[in-house]
């Protein structure tokens, strides 16, 4: 298989063609985990895979309890199926706790204080009707005599969620909220460790393949040994892509490749789901997608799996202005139909501006 075909198959895996799932829960279950530290980004990641959807519909779907945001792997917020949160935290999320002692030393925290924070937040969220805003969580910690100065507050919110006590629920207004994970997740899956590795591998390669075990390890933060165990048990198909061994799900291979234009958010799995992004963009383009290598990804205009431009949106009262910065030559008229669904998603007419790279 050549790289061009493999890249087109990736777009099928990423649910950017006819392979799409019918609702938010189905999309999240297909991926297993979707990068979600930026809320607006993940909402459009869902919207672009639900043609004709509107932002209020997608937000409402995230309130149903079958998906949740937490830190299941790599110490990074992802949107995941609620029923899988506990075992994902125990299998992959726990690896983020390895350096917690050093972090506590830097922040002036200790195990006793961290465990006290778990008890305080569990009781406060329960007393608050099962859901508190971020600021209300901070107030509860402060009133219990736990300082939230500097990064201490954020770290404690992370730690309590990392331990499976709380999780991030949809915003109230513009403010993040937290719920008790056991209450939010009405169902709880409990696979064995070996089964969990296989589920991780199945979901990753069906939503990102064809790709490599190294990319899978980078995505989960698991060891290469564990990743190979998962691959071996996941019922995947090995494919040769220009001499490189990659893996894909047979369902995706049967569905075939897809081509076209897409306007994707910066933190979409299209870019964040891989350690090696050379199939999607050149080194020079990647440097502009991630300016300064600071981990903040620009939104991308993509044609047939390759990045063509970055884009930014400005929401106004009467329209949404999308500013496009080309990274290679193309006809903007060809790309405009990919931007129209985003404007419809936010319920505003589209205005497009082009800024040439500096």
Secondary structure, 3 states (H helix, E strand, C coil): CCHHHHHHHHHHHCCCCCCCCCCHHHHHHHHCCEECCCHHHHHHHHHCCCCCCCHHHHHHHCCCCCEEEEEEECCEEEEEEHHHHHHHHHHCHHHHHHHHHHHHHHHCCCHHHHHHHHHHHHHHHHHCCCEEEHHHHHHHHHHCCCCCCCCHHHHHHHHHHHCCCEEEEEEECCEEEEEEHHHHCCCCCCCCHHHHHHHHHHHHHHHHCCECHHHHHHHHCCCHHHHHHHHHHCCCEEEEECCEEEEECHHHHHHCCCCCEEEECCCCHHHHCCCCCCCCCCHHHHHHHCHHHCCCCCEEEEECCEEEEEEEEEECCCEEEEEEEECCCCCHHHHHHHHHHHHHHHCCEEEEEECCCC
